[in-house]
Amino acid sequence: MVLTVFYDVDPSEVRHQRESFGKALAELEERLDTRVQRWKECLKEVANLSGWHLQNGYF
């Protein structure tokens, strides 16, 4: 079971790996190339699942 909560990040930023989320992934990728590639693929898949979008402390 996967319970997705998008905490102070828009699900589309995770899905498309852009904005501040994409920038942080790019910085990690410089240090952990193969591991980050796998994370990116998993995050794209999870971001397509239904979940709660927590923004400003509220769902």
C-alpha positions as a Markdown table, in Angstrom:
| # | Residue | x | y | z |
|---|---|---|---|---|
| 1 | Met | 0.0 | 0.0 | 0.0 |
| 2 | Val | 1.3 | 3.4 | -0.9 |
| 3 | Leu | -0.1 | 6.5 | 0.9 |
| 4 | Thr | 0.9 | 9.6 | -1.0 |
| 5 | Val | 1.0 | 13.0 | 0.8 |
| 6 | Phe | 2.4 | 15.9 | -1.2 |
| 7 | Tyr | 3.7 | 18.1 | 1.6 |
| 8 | Asp | 4.1 | 21.8 | 0.5 |
| 9 | Val | 4.8 | 20.6 | -3.1 |
| 10 | Asp | 2.3 | 20.5 | -6.0 |
| 11 | Pro | 1.9 | 16.9 | -7.3 |
| 12 | Ser | 2.6 | 18.1 | -10.8 |
| 13 | Glu | 6.1 | 19.4 | -9.7 |
| 14 | Val | 6.9 | 15.8 | -8.6 |
| 15 | Arg | 5.3 | 14.2 | -11.6 |
| 16 | His | 7.2 | 16.4 | -14.1 |
| 17 | Gln | 10.2 | 17.0 | -11.8 |
| 18 | Arg | 10.3 | 20.7 | -12.3 |
| 19 | Glu | 10.4 | 23.9 | -10.1 |
| 20 | Ser | 12.3 | 23.6 | -6.8 |
| 21 | Phe | 11.6 | 19.9 | -6.7 |
| 22 | Gly | 13.4 | 19.3 | -10.0 |
| 23 | Lys | 16.3 | 21.5 | -9.0 |
| 24 | Ala | 16.8 | 19.6 | -5.8 |
| 25 | Leu | 16.8 | 16.3 | -7.7 |
| 26 | Ala | 19.3 | 17.6 | -10.2 |
| 27 | Glu | 21.7 | 18.6 | -7.4 |
| 28 | Leu | 21.4 | 15.1 | -5.9 |
| 29 | Glu | 21.9 | 13.5 | -9.3 |
| 30 | Glu | 25.4 | 15.1 | -9.5 |
| 31 | Arg | 26.4 | 13.1 | -6.5 |
| 32 | Leu | 24.3 | 10.0 | -6.6 |
| 33 | Asp | 23.7 | 9.4 | -10.4 |
| 34 | Thr | 22.3 | 5.9 | -10.6 |
| 35 | Arg | 20.4 | 6.0 | -7.4 |
| 36 | Val | 18.7 | 9.3 | -8.3 |
| 37 | Gln | 17.6 | 7.9 | -11.7 |
| 38 | Arg | 15.8 | 5.1 | -9.9 |
| 39 | Trp | 14.2 | 7.6 | -7.4 |
| 40 | Lys | 13.1 | 9.8 | -10.3 |
| 41 | Glu | 11.3 | 7.0 | -12.0 |
| 42 | Cys | 9.6 | 5.9 | -8.8 |
| 43 | Leu | 8.5 | 9.4 | -7.9 |
| 44 | Lys | 7.0 | 9.9 | -11.4 |
| 45 | Glu | 5.0 | 6.7 | -10.8 |
| 46 | Val | 3.9 | 7.7 | -7.3 |
| 47 | Ala | 2.9 | 11.2 | -8.4 |
| 48 | Asn | 0.4 | 9.7 | -10.8 |
| 49 | Leu | -1.4 | 8.0 | -7.9 |
| 50 | Ser | -4.3 | 9.6 | -6.0 |
| 51 | Gly | -3.3 | 11.2 | -2.8 |
| 52 | Trp | -3.6 | 14.1 | -0.4 |
| 53 | His | -2.2 | 17.4 | -1.4 |
| 54 | Leu | -1.2 | 19.1 | 1.9 |
| 55 | Gln | -0.6 | 22.8 | 1.4 |
| 56 | Asn | -0.1 | 25.4 | 4.1 |
| 57 | Gly | -0.9 | 22.7 | 6.7 |
| 58 | Tyr | -4.3 | 21.8 | 5.3 |
| 59 | Phe | -5.5 | 19.1 | 2.9 |
